[in-house]
Amino acid sequence: TESYAWCETNAGMRSWPSGQLKPNDLGLFDMYGNAFEWCDDLDKNDRVLRGGTYRSFRADLASDYRRTSPPWTEFNSIGFRIGRTFEPEESSSD
C-alpha cells in the first residue's frame, strides 16, 4: 500500500505533491491517501468523502470506505479531483 498511497505509516503526518508514488493498474496516480476527495454524492445534508488522507490507516484506503462532512468544511486534507473527457483521435483511412 505504501508504494501507491500516502497514509499514516509513510506520510510523516503531511500531504505530498501528486504523482510521487506508483500509479494503479489503470495508470491513475493518488487514488487513495494524501487527501480525501469530495464526491458528488449526498448523504442527508452532507457530502461524501472518499480515498483517505495522509492521516488514514492503511485499512481505510479502500474504494468502499466513505466519510461524510458538511459541504462548508475546510481542512487541508480535503480536496477534489479534476476530471476531463478523453476523446480519442480519429484515424484517417487514406
C-alpha positions in Angstrom: 0.0 0.0 0.0 2.8 2.5 0.9 4.1 2.2 -2.7 0.7 3.6 -4.1 -0.8 5.8 -1.3 0.3 8.3 1.3 -1.1 7.2 4.7 -0.2 7.2 8.4 2.7 4.8 8.0 4.7 6.7 5.3 3.5 10.3 5.0 5.1 11.8 8.1 1.8 13.5 9.0 1.8 15.8 6.0 0.5 15.8 2.4 2.7 15.3 -0.6 2.7 16.5 -4.2 0.8 14.4 -6.7 2.5 11.7 -8.7 5.3 10.9 -6.2 4.2 7.2 -5.8 3.3 4.4 -8.2 0.1 4.7 -10.3 -2.6 2.0 -10.1 -3.1 -0.6 -12.8 -5.1 1.9 -14.9 -2.3 4.4 -14.7 -4.0 6.7 -12.3 -2.0 8.4 -9.5 -3.1 9.2 -6.0 -6.5 7.5 -6.0 -6.1 6.7 -2.3 -4.5 8.5 0.6 -2.9 12.0 0.7 -6.3 13.9 0.7 -10.0 13.0 0.9 -11.8 13.8 -2.3 -15.2 15.5 -2.3 -17.7 13.4 -4.2 -21.0 14.4 -5.9 -22.9 12.1 -3.6 -25.2 13.3 -0.9 -25.8 11.6 2.5 -28.6 13.6 4.0 -27.2 17.1 4.0 -23.6 16.1 4.0 -21.2 15.3 1.1 -19.4 12.1 0.8 -15.6 12.0 1.1 -13.5 9.1 -0.3 -10.0 8.0 -0.7 -8.5 8.6 2.7 -5.8 11.1 3.8 -2.2 11.1 4.8 -3.5 10.5 8.3 -5.6 7.5 7.4 -4.8 3.9 8.5 -4.0 1.6 5.6 -7.2 -0.4 6.2 -9.2 2.7 5.5 -7.7 3.1 2.0 -10.4 1.3 0.1 -13.0 2.1 -2.5 -15.8 1.3 -0.2 -14.5 3.5 2.7 -16.7 6.6 3.0 -16.9 9.5 5.3 -19.3 12.4 5.3 -18.8 16.0 6.0 -20.9 19.2 5.6 -20.1 20.9 2.3 -18.7 24.0 4.1 -16.0 22.0 5.9 -12.4 23.3 5.3 -9.5 21.0 6.1 -6.1 20.8 4.5 -6.8 17.1 4.0 -9.9 17.5 1.8 -9.8 18.3 -1.9 -11.3 17.3 -5.2 -10.1 15.6 -8.4 -10.3 17.4 -11.7 -11.5 15.2 -14.5 -11.8 15.6 -18.2 -13.4 13.8 -21.0 -11.0 11.9 -23.3 -11.7 12.0 -27.0 -9.5 9.5 -28.9 -8.1 10.8 -32.2 -9.9 9.7 -35.3 -7.7 7.7 -37.6 -7.7 8.5 -41.3 -8.3 5.8 -43.8 -6.4 7.3 -46.8 
